[in-house]
Amino acid sequence: MNKGLDSAIQSQGAKPRVRVVVVDYDGGETTLACLRSLTATNWPEDSLEIVLVDNASTDPVTGLVRSELPRIRVIESSENLGFGGGCNLGIGDLAGVDYVALINNDITVEPEWLSPLVDAVAKDPRIGASSPKIILASRYRKISLRSDVSTHGRGDKRTLGIRIDAARVGGVDVTSDLRYISGTWGPELQSDGSLSVWTNGLAELLIPFSEEGTEECELLLSALGPVEVFVDEAGAETNSASRKISSQPQWVSIQATRPTIEVIQNTGTEIISDGFGVDRGYLEIDNGLHDLPGEITAWCGGAVLLKSEYLRTSGRFDSSLFLYYEDVDLSLRGSTLGWRYVYEPASVVHHIHAATASRNWGRSEQLKERNRLVVLRRHAGLMAATKAWINTAGATAGFAKRDIVSPMLHGEKPRPAYVVARLRALSGAAASFLSGR
């Protein structure tokens, strides 16, 4: 570690040179919004280089960027290198670069986002990265669903309440932006590629609203059989609706009047049992509880400032992971060398969470599961990874009962896509274990 780097920069009174890397794959207007916000960063232009890496998009924005935002350096890859590979390409040669910032193409930054991160990472030569407060881009209202439950049976022992298939606010589809806080069985991939979520009796979810005024929210709901569902807006005692729901999906509306809230996506990454990387503060209201800086276990690659010396000693991303857990891998790699990471809440960015990856949910889940196990093997050893692999295989067997066995026993079409994705993840992880990678 170069202990004199930060103090030397400060003593010269010059702003350190920062390279910001944005990787794009068919992000379109979302990517342009990200780049426009970066060009408004309060930092000397001659000390801030913005690099766009186009990952072989089918509909690239490179032409628009060159004409509208000529200060941005564009790198075009002939193939999709994944997130890690694209970042590596953009990071490039670090000669003369003090810090590298990684910003997802579906993030927009506030003008003062950079200075707090630089100040935080410069406080100690052992600090290799600083992470901002990542807020979900939409503003939300909290809704609860209450109903009786029943058991589907024949391979599916879950207690099921209401199935949520879609949501609209002001007539606009917001299904992909729903956030489930509690009381559900998680998303289920349907035969048509859509995602549905079953509640287990009492569920809380966050629904995005564009304005503070009263807006009508509609949920497309169904159940195993006739059941009454109560839909309530949190904090609005008189804002409740009840409807009889059947097996045929129907729209249920509620007038939401409470003030919208900002919701946190990430304040650093935690690593829990079986190697799962989780967002610290995920889906918590941004009410001040996460306004204190502090040390974190790992940083999130969606938005982070990395010290160049940290990258020189710890290496770059493992491009073979392609997507997911490459940031956890590099965080843990640096930790073994003595690097530390901090969270700096004075820096705020806004994220359209999973806007790109959600286009192919099954593929995303496959990469998440495989990479979690591969990274666990590297940093926790074969025994811990094998245990996690067995646990994952057991969970996959449960999903096979839910998605394949139960539908067949009910005379319905099986839904094998998610199970196939998990089996591919297990196979890929096992191959990695055997090869020692």
N, C-alpha and C positions, 0 to 999 in steps of 0.2 A: 504494500500500500504506500502511495506517495503522500507522506504526512505533510509535506510542504506545499502541496498543490493549492489547497483552498486558501491558506493564509497568504500565499504569494499573489493569487488573483486579487484578493481583497486589498492587499497593501498597494497594489498598482492602481487601485481605484477604477479599474475597468470591469465592465460586465463580462462574466465568463461566456464563452461561446457554446451555444446550445444547438444541437441538431434534433429536430422533431421529425419522427418517422410515422407516416400514416400508410397503412396497407389497405388497398381497395380491391374488391372483387365484385363488380356489378352493383356498387352502392349507389350510383346515380346521384340524385339530388341530395341524398343523405350525406354522401361524401363531400359534395360541394359545400354544404352547410358547415361541415366540420372544418374544411380548409379555410372558408371565409372567416370563421371564428378565430382560427389560429393566426391569420394575418392581422387581426386586431389586437393581438397580444401586446401588452405594455412591456416591451423589451426592445432595445436598440436593434434596428433591422440588420445592421452589419454584424451583429452578434447572435442572430437567430436565423438558422437555416431550416427551411421546411421542405421535407422530401416526401413526395408521393410515389409509392411503389404500386404500379398496376399489375395485379396478379393474373394476367392473361384474361381480362374481362371480355365477355362477349359483347358488351355494350359499354366501352370505356368512356371515362370523362376526361381523358388526357388532352383531347383537343380543346375542350372548353377551359381547362385549367391553364393551358399554355396561352390562350388568348385573353382570358379574364384575370388570371392570377399569375402573371409572368414571373414573379419573384420565386415561385415554387419550383423546385427542381423535380423533374419527372423522370422516373426510372420505369421502363416497361420490361416485364419479364415475359419470356416466350412460353412459359408454362406456369400453372398455378403451383406455387411453392408452399402453400399453406401459410398460416399466420407466422410461425417461427421463421420459416425460410424467407418469407417476404420481409420480415423485420431485419434479418441478417443482411439481406441485400441492401436495404435502406441504411442500416447502420454503417456499413462499409468501412473505409479506412478512418481511424479515429485520430489521425495526426491533426493537431491543432484544435481538437474538439474536447471541451471540458466535461460536458454532460450530454446524454442522449435521452430525449423524452419519447415515449411510445404513446400514441393516442389512437384509439380505435376510430375507424372511419364513421361510426355511428355515435360519436361523442361531439358535443360542442363545449367549448371552454369559455370561461369568463375572462375579460381582459387582464385581470390580476392573478391568473392561475399560476403563473410560472415563478414569480419572485418568492413566494413562501416555500415552494419546493426546493429551490436553490438554497435559500437560507437554511432550511432544515437539514439538507444533506451536507452542507458546508460546516456544520457545527462540530463535527467529529470526523477525523480521517478514517475511522472504522465504519462509518455509515456509507453503505453502497447504494441505497435507493430510498426515495421518499415517495409516499403515495398520497394522492389527494382524497378528499371526500367525493365519492361518486354518487350522484343523485339520479334517480330515474327521471327521464326527460318529461314524462307526463305528470300532471297533478291528479290526485286520486280522491275518491271518497270510499269509505269502508262500508260494506254491505254484508249482512248476515243472512243465511238461509237455514230455516229450521223445519224439520219434517220427521215423521215416523220413518223407521227403517224396516227393511225386510231382507231375506236371504234369497239369493238367486238359486243356489244349490247346484247339484250335478257338476262338481268340480270347482265351483266358486262359492267359498264359504263366507265371503265378506258380507257385512251388514251394509246395505246400500240404501241411500236416501233418495237424492235427486241427481239426475244427470244434467250437466251443463254443457250445451253444445255450441252456443254462440252468445254474443252480447252486442248491443247497439246503444249508442248514446247520441241523441239528436238525429237518429236515422243513419248514423255512420257506424260501420262495422269496427268494433274495437276488440274482437275476440283475442287476437294475438297479443294484446297489451293487458289482458287480465292477469292479476297476481293473486295467488292463493296463499293465504296466511296459515290457515289451519282447517282441520276437519274434512279433508278429502283423501282419496286414495291415489292421487297423482294422475297425470295425464295418461290417456290410453289412445294408442294409434288405431284409427278406424280403417276399414278396408279402402275407403276413398281417399286416404291420406290425411284426413282431418283429425283433430285431437278433441277428445271429450274427457270430462272429469266428473266422477261420481263423488257425492258427499257421503258422509257416514252419520248423518243425523243433524249435526250442527256445524256449519262451515262459515268461515269468515274469508272474504275476498276483497280485493281492491279493484275498483273500476275507474278507468281514466275519464276525466271530465275536462273539457277545454276551457270552460268559463265558470265564474263563481255563481252566476245566476241559476235559478231553478232550471234543471234539465231533466228530460225524461230518459230514464235508463230502462232498457229491455233485455231480459235474459230468456234465451230459448231453453226451456226445461222439459224434462220428461222423467218418468219413473217406471218401475217394474209393473206397477198396477196403480189403481186410483189412490191418491194420497193428497193430503192438504199440506201446502208449503206456505210458510210465513217468511216474507221478505222484509227486512228492516234495515234502515240506514242508521249506522252507529251514531249515537248522540242525539238522535231526533226521535223522541218518544212517540210523537204522533205520526211519524212517517213510516207506516207499516201497511203491508198489503198481504192478503192471503188469497190463494187460488187453489182449486182442485186440479191436480195434475194427473195425467194418465200416461200410458205407454206411447202415446202420440205426441211428439214435440209440439209445444205451444209457447208463444211469447207471453211473458209476464212482465208488467211494467211497474216502476216505482218512481215517484217524483223525489229527486234528491235535492235537498236544500242546504245542507251543512256546508261550511267553508271547505274548499279543497285543501289537501295536504301534500307536502313534499315528502317523498319516501326514499330512504337510503337503499342503494344497491351494494356498496362496498366501502368499508373503511379499513381495508387490509384483509389478508387471507389467513384463515386458520386451517390447520390440518388435524383432522379427527380420526377416529377409529377406522381401520382398513384403508387409510390413505386418502380419504375424501377431503378435497379442498373446498372449503365453504367460505362464502362472503360474510365477513364480520359485519354485523348490523343490518343484514339483509331484511328488507321489508319493514324496518322500524321507521316510525315517523321521525322526521328531522326536527326534533324539538329541543336540541341542545345537549342531549346525553352523549353525543359523539363529537363534542366541540373541544376536547382536550387532546393535544398531541401525545404520542407515545410510541413505544417500540412494538413492532408487529413481527409475526413469525415469517410471513411471506408477503410479497407484493403482487398486485393484480396487473397483468399485462395490458389491460384495457386502457389504463392511464397511469403512468409512472415516470419518474425522473431517475435515471441511472447514471452513476458516476462512471466516467470513461475508464478510470483505473480499475473499477470493479469488473467491467466487461473484459479488460485485458487479462485480469488474473483468473476470473471465473469462466471465461469463454462465452460463446454465443448460444443461441437457442439450438436445441436438437431438432433439426428440420424433419427428421423421420416421424416425429409425433404428429406433424401436420397441423393439428388444431387441438387445443385443450391440454392443460397440465404442463405445457412447455415453460410457463412462467413459474410454476411450483418447482419444477425440476431445476431451473436456473437459480431460483431462490435458495433451495436446499444445497445446491452445489457451492454457492457463495458462502453459506453459513458454515460449512465445514472448513472454509479458509479463514474464518473469523470475521466476515462481513456482517453488519447489522442493518436493519431496515426500520424506517420510522413512518408513522402516519401523521400527516399535516392537514388538519381540518380547515386552515385558513385558505387552502387552495380547493376550489369547488369546480367540478365539471358535471355535465349532464349527459346521461347515457340512454339511448334507445336500446334497452337490454335485449341481446340475442336477435337483433333485427336481421342480421345476415344468416347466422347459423340455423335459425328456426325454419328456413326454407326447406330443409331436409332433416326433419327431426330424428328419424331413425338412424341416419348416418351420423348425426351429431352425438346421439346416445352411444353408438358403437365406439366412436373415438374417445368419448369421455371415459367409458368403462375400461377400454383397453389401455389407455394412457395412464389412468389412475393406477392400475395394477403394475404397469411397466415402471413407472416412476417410484412406486412403493418398493419394488424389487431392488432398484438401484440404491435407494437411500435407507431402507429399513431391513434389507436382507431377504434371502430366499424363504426363510421360515415364515416371516410375517406376510410376505406376498402370497405364499402358498395358502395360508390360512384365509386371507382375503379372497383368493381365487375360489376356494371351496365355498365360502359364504356367498360369493357372487353366483356360482353355479347353482346353489340351492335356491337363491332368489329367482334365478332364471327358470328353474323348474316350476316355481309357483306361478310365474307369468305364463308359462306354457299351459298350465291348467286353466288359467283365466282366459287366455286369448285363443287357445286351440281346442283343448278338451271340452271345456264347458260349452262353447258355442255349438260344437258338433253334437253334444248330448242333448242340446236344446233344439236341434234341427236348424241351426243357423250357420252362416258362412264363417269359417275360422278366420282369425286375423293373425297370421304368423309373422308379420314384418318385424315387430319389435323383438320377438323372441329370436328371430334370425339375426338381427343386429347384435343382440347380446351374445349369441353363440359365436359370432364372428369375432367379437371382442375377446371372449375367453380363448378362442383359438389363437388369435394374434398375441395375446399376453403369454400363453403357454409357449409359443414359438420363441418369444423373446426370452423367457426364463431359460429355455433349453440352450439358447445361443449365448447366454450370459450377457446380452446387451442391456 
